[in-house]
Amino acid sequence: MILIPAGEFLMGREKRTVFVPAFYIDRTPVTNAEYKAFVDATNYNFPPHWRRGQPPPGKENHPVVQVTWFDAVAYAEWAGKRLPTGPEWEKAARGTDGRIYPWGDTFDPTRLNCGEGGPLDTTPVGQYSPAGDSPYGVVDMAGNVYEWTNDGNPVTTMALRGGSWLDGRDQVKTFAIRKHTPRRKNDFIGFRCAMDAPEE
């Protein structure tokens, strides 16, 4: 995990100043291999596209997909973590200077896996590192898979961040938000975890 220090950052399209306490966030989205360890340890239901409890061959280091918000929460609790809030996720993605993409303000299809020039499928986590990393060294914050956050109402809609391998340049911006029912699962939704940082 990567420590994101406490402090203010510029949030949203309008770049309003928001304070976020220090926290940790996973460097990469949760992978199939990591999710399999959870499934094996807890006998939790595996994603519907897995065969006999096994991730697709060769995709062990790809982000897990076909997981609901509730699945992501269950994994995070098992791992002793939680899902990031929207402000936490966005600060980890864009840093403090209000950048539009994790690497800066100019779209560059060579720095991420998205629908503009990508393979139209998930890629191994970190494949676009370090060129596509955020200022804190967090990877895949733009493209690859949308990521569940803890913003919204688990009865109605929860927020997804980061865009996916299917999306264009507007959906992968650091401040872009997509909302879905928390029971939604598909081939372009995954997640990463966060954790509170000890108070100094």
C-alpha positions, 0 to 999 in steps of 0.5 A: 500500500502507498501512504497518501499524506494528510492535506488539501487537494483540488477536487472535482471539475471545479477544483474545490479545496478539500482536506483529506486525512492521511490514509493508505491505498493499494498500489494496484487494483485487486488482482484475480490471484489476490481475490482467489486467495480470499475465495479459497480462505472464506469459501466466498462465491467466485466471479461468475466467469471463473471456471471451477473456482479458477480465474481465466488462465493467464489472467492471474495478475489482471484486475478481478472483475465481475464483482459487486460493491458488496463483493468488494466490501467483503474482500476488503473486510477480510483483508483488514481494509476498506474501500476508499472514499471518493475524495481519497480515491481522487486525491490518490489519482491526481495529487494536489495540483488538480491534474486532469489525468494521473500523469498531467493535463494532456491525454496520452493513450500510451499511459493507460489501458482505455478504449482509445488504442487499448487491447479492449480487455483488461491488462496486467496491473502495473503494465503502464507503470511508471508512465501512467502512475499518479504523483504518489506512485499509485498505478492504473488510476486511469483505465483498465477497470472502474473501481468501486468506492465508498461514496453513495447509498448501498441501497441505490447507487454507489460511485465508480472511479477511473474509467475502464479498458472500454472507455474514452478520454473523458471517462478516465479523467481523475474527477470523472464519476459513474454511478451504478447499483451496488449489485452491478457486475460486469467485465470492466468493474473492479476495485482497490482497497484503502486503510486509515493511517495511524494518527501521529 
